Amino acid sequence: MIQFLSATGSASMTETLFTLLPMILIIVFMFILIYLPQKRQDKKDAAMRNSLEIGDQVTTIGGVIGRVVAIKDDTFVLETGADRVKIRFTKSAISSVEKLNMDKAPADKK
């Protein structure tokens, strides 16, 4: 095939380039469509996990809901339910975080 390309000259090279151009455009389009939005989402998830504080309500990827009671480097302890069961998770297991908002807490009535 290489001998065929070299024997026919530059017209064949141009045809080869136009044949490969749609494939190259599809690869670039797939990169833009899939990879870049996923990279943005990964940055948002990392920021959410790094902003975790004690008292935040967390939902894990397994569906466990509870309040954060302790945080270490890569793990946190979640307290669930009225029976106060404490479970240790890695930060990568966080699905969503709801921040504890003290401003909207109801005032004590006297």
C-alpha positions in Angstrom: 0.0 0.0 0.0 2.9 2.4 0.7 4.3 1.7 -2.7 0.9 2.5 -4.2 0.7 5.9 -2.4 4.2 6.9 -3.4 3.7 5.9 -7.0 0.5 7.9 -7.6 1.7 11.2 -6.2 0.1 14.0 -4.3 -3.5 13.5 -5.6 -3.7 10.2 -3.8 -2.3 11.8 -0.6 -5.1 14.4 -0.7 -7.7 11.7 -1.2 -6.3 9.8 1.8 -6.4 13.0 3.9 -10.0 13.6 3.0 -10.8 10.0 3.8 -9.3 10.2 7.3 -10.7 13.7 8.0 -14.2 12.5 9.1 -12.7 10.0 11.5 -10.5 12.6 13.0 -13.4 15.0 13.4 -15.5 12.3 15.1 -12.7 11.6 17.6 -12.4 15.3 18.4 -16.2 15.7 18.7 -16.3 12.7 21.1 -13.6 14.1 23.2 -15.4 17.4 23.5 -18.8 15.8 24.1 -17.8 13.2 26.6 -14.4 13.9 28.3 -14.6 17.6 29.1 -18.0 17.6 30.9 -16.9 14.6 32.9 -13.8 16.4 33.9 -15.8 19.4 35.1 -18.2 17.2 37.1 -15.2 15.5 38.7 -13.9 18.9 39.8 -17.3 19.8 41.3 -17.4 16.4 43.2 -13.9 16.9 44.6 -14.8 20.4 45.8 -18.0 19.0 47.4 -16.0 16.3 49.2 -13.3 18.7 50.4 -15.8 21.2 51.8 -17.3 18.5 54.1 -17.8 19.8 57.7 -19.0 18.2 60.9 -22.8 18.5 61.2 -23.5 18.3 57.4 -26.1 15.9 56.2 -24.6 13.4 53.8 -26.1 10.8 51.4 -23.7 8.1 50.3 -23.6 6.3 47.0 -25.2 3.3 48.8 -28.1 5.4 50.0 -27.1 5.8 53.6 -28.3 9.1 55.0 -26.9 10.7 58.2 -24.9 13.5 59.8 -21.1 13.8 59.8 -19.7 13.5 63.4 -16.0 13.1 62.6 -13.6 13.8 59.7 -10.1 12.4 59.1 -7.9 12.7 56.0 -9.8 10.4 53.6 -12.6 9.1 55.8 -15.5 10.4 57.8 -17.9 9.0 60.4 -21.6 9.2 59.7 -24.2 9.0 62.4 -27.5 7.5 61.2 -31.0 7.4 62.6 -32.4 7.7 66.1 -30.4 4.8 67.3 -27.2 6.8 66.6 -25.3 4.1 64.7 -21.9 5.3 63.6 -20.4 4.1 60.3 -17.0 5.0 58.8 -16.9 5.8 55.1 -14.3 7.0 52.6 -14.9 10.5 51.2 -15.3 9.0 47.7 -18.5 7.3 48.9 -20.3 10.7 49.2 -23.1 11.2 46.7 -24.5 14.6 48.0 -23.9 17.0 50.9 -26.5 19.2 52.5 -24.9 21.9 54.5 -26.1 22.6 58.0 -27.5 26.2 58.0 -27.6 27.8 61.4 -29.1 31.0 60.1 -32.5 29.4 59.2 -32.8 27.5 62.5 -36.0 28.3 64.4 -35.5 30.5 67.4 -36.3 29.1 70.9 -39.7 30.3 72.0 -40.1 31.5 75.6 
